[in-house]
Amino acid sequence: MKITEKKKDNSKVLIEVEGEMTIYSARDLLTGMYKYLDKIKNTEVDLSKVTKIDTSGFQLLSMAKKEVESKEKTFKIINPSNDVKKIFKLYGEAF
């Protein structure tokens, strides 16, 4: 899995995820995302290049979204791949 961060300004960051979001890569994703979540007000996560996602990847996204929104910040999933759409539908989650 590859994570690319593009800081748009002091209040917004775009995190692009490429490859598999599975239990085997969850720690890297957690580290990559969480270094911005406390500091940045608006986070966008582009999942257009995610080739596989499992329950661990889904739970990590859900946890991050809930934590960010509890601090009155925004967390937005953009461009979900077909695999991401399938798991969101499976769990009845709308991002």
Helices and strands as residue ranges (DSSP letters): E 2-9, E 12-21, H 26-37, E 42-53, H 55-70, E 74-78, H 82-90
